[in-house]
Amino acid sequence: MGKKLAFIFVLISIILVSIYSYRLKNDILNAFHVIDKKTEMLNTGGGEEMDPSRLDGRLVEYDENIQEEIDVDFIFEELERRKTDQLILVNKWNTLSENYEPAPLVNIVGDIPSSKNEILLQESAYKAVKELFEAANNDGLTGIRAVSGYRPYSYQSQLYNAKVNSFSNEYDLETARIKAAEVVAIPGTSEHQTGLALDVSSLELLSTADPLVEEFKYTPEGQWLYNNSWKYGFVLRYLPEKKDITGIISEPWHFRYVGIPHAEYMTKNKISFEEYINEIKEEGLIIFEDFNGNKYQIYYVQKGNHDILLSDLFDSNNLVNVSEVGEDEYVITQKIDE
Ligand SMILES: [Zn+2]
């Protein structure tokens, strides 16, 4: 009886040990399985099955993005190198700082009949003025005279402060400043700081007290300029009907160089420079054929909005002008080949 009991005890022990071993083995196997799953999820980035063709697609797309960034950086470097400030807008609301430096200036007086010994303009404007005066001469208008060009910030300050001083005898300082601003430009708000603006008058008016008067409009010289200056890249900047937009009353003597074909576009569409820059920004792209039959595309790009530069429309070989119109903002003028 004792032997039989001992046998049963051994048998039960063997069965228990076997069951325990089996469960232990399963637990270990399950644990490995979990580790395998986790590794797989890490490799595929989300527990999905790996699909080699999709991964390739993603790599190609990634490469294209990098290539596009490289292209855009390269184009913007080129734009930076070629940029001018031909279309820089200066008015009461868009001012130039004391530190603004125009492109190199040249004295136009040697070639162009003037009322002073020194009148400075940017070279691009000077070349255009020369053509303008030659054309006027050829049409028999020999009395046009250049009167005033580049005016540095420091000089604007001098003029303004002198006016404030003269008014401060009659008014308190605040009022004197307001009164002065009505007759003299507040420093930084004058286009003359760019070296792209020129005041002109006639020989006849120069013998009077003030040659820069509304009357200039009715002289043969004023009339001729009104009708022809756009052909040489100049706009009559302050027309009476635009004074609410420009912030300046009629000035039939003040011409601004903006270049070809912009001057023609503004003149023919009867829009001010302010309206023109707005139109380019809003439209994004303007196609224009000038009076010589040359076709241009004029468009606006920003660092963050440059799709056109990567399209077939952009052609760096046909660039006429790149003008910076704000920080990382450009108006690009390009000739269209026919
Ligand atoms: Zn002026």
Boltz pocket constraint, residues with backbone or C-beta under 6 A from the ligand:
constraints:
  - pocket:
      binder: B
      contacts: [[A, 148], [A, 192], [A, 197], [A, 198], [A, 199], [A, 253], [A, 254], [A, 255]]
      max_distance: 6.0
